[in-house]
Amino acid sequence: MKLEKIFPLTKAALEKIAADEGTPFYIYDEKAIRENARRINAAFSVFPSFLNHFAVKAMPNPAMLRILREEGFGADCSSLPELLLSEMAGIYGEKIMFTSNETPSVEFKKAKEMKAIINLDDFSHIEFLEKCAGLPELVSVRYNPGQLKLGNAIIGNPVEAKYGFTREQVIEGFKILQKKGVKRFALHTMVASNELNVGYHVETGILLFEFAAEIKQKTGISLEFVNLGGGVGIPYKPEDKAIDYVELAAGLKTAYDNTAVPAGLGSMGIHTEWGRAVTGPYGYLVTRAIHKKDIYRQYVGVDASMADLMRPGMYGAYHHISVSGKETAPHTETYDVVGSLCENCDKFAVRRILPVIECGEQTGDLLVIHDAGAHGRAMGFNYNGKMRCGELLLCADGATVRIRRRETIDDYFATLV
Ligand SMILES: *Cc1c(COP(=O)(O)O)cnc(C)c1O
């Protein structure tokens, strides 16, 4: 069964927005995101407690963080600006997980001041944090399972990953933290990115639950929660299968009942840091086809570029493209859909089968690039003097509001001395 990639607006509605806003722009579907957040919370309600700290880096916009806060999510931050964005959205205290690495002291200080949960990336950071901000009552530790866990395609092999403590360092670290007066403890790991295999995520859970039991046995510490990190994949390709949250939560719950509960950890909470899976499928980059070019291949040139969405150019990632109003038209053409960067990798699609596309600055078709709601606008850049586009929210009531304006040349020049 092929997944239908549906865009929530008709061509007429989209043209109207394009007339007001200009193209390109990102648009996010609030209703779909809220429903998705509710499905996640419902699936994980099998645990004594559950909290997803939305990975701010996936969509660093306080309008979205506010929506997710209303749905009960917290935030996962890795820098001072991300902490500030969370604060702007009314996300405070232990709703924030500060999972950073190579962290400057000013960021630890801010995280401590905000009473965020600090997740230490390295053994040496115990002392570093103690000196620069003092140790909080609750400390989380990031675990790198090394060869105990095979990595996945994007994140790579844990043995080669720069993150986290080794197994021995976690045990030793908890003992030291205990001696230094820390009262509450948590354990984190993140070993995947864009992983669609439920079994892989369940295995990560088993790894953490078993380790939690061992930590209890070796240190006497009952972890308050384990954090499984992010990395839950989304079906970018129509033939991909979405993660079934109920199946995932049930698989994790069985593992929890078999390992954590017998170890006396029956009230240990489950935290996650999902970003992509929360907003990814419900965000779209809308761009107009402005030029057509017929050489050795047929090219459609659009007014967005890799500077707006770098995943296809950077990872060769597939993003589905539909032509507004021509969703069911015969797909008879083979196009490379390209942006204007002076880099040949600036291609949203290579040899993609699409309907006939009309091109023109005013009259060209609007192309919808799907699954751009996470790690999309956020990864944008200014290379080649490209101004990044703005962001719109398609509100639950059907209205559209601008939640970030497009960049101007004045923004670009603002840092020149
Ligand atoms: C990037 C990242 C996430 C979010 O990853 P997704 O693939 O968007 O779910 C969560 N936690 C950490 C530590 C990360 O680096």
The ligand as a Gaussian input file, in Angstrom:
#p B3LYP/6-31G(d) Opt

LIG

0 1
 C       18.537000      15.853000      16.922000
 C       18.276000      15.349000      18.272000
 C       16.973000      14.978000      18.653000
 C       15.802000      14.976000      17.713000
 O       15.959000      14.064000      16.688000
 P       14.732000      13.730000      15.716000
 O       15.360000      12.878000      14.670000
 O       14.248000      15.021000      15.192000
 O       13.712000      13.024000      16.532000
 C       16.782000      14.588000      19.970000
 N       17.789000      14.549000      20.859000
 C       19.044000      14.885000      20.526000
 C       20.106000      14.817000      21.563000
 C       19.335000      15.294000      19.226000
 O       20.597000      15.608000      18.900000

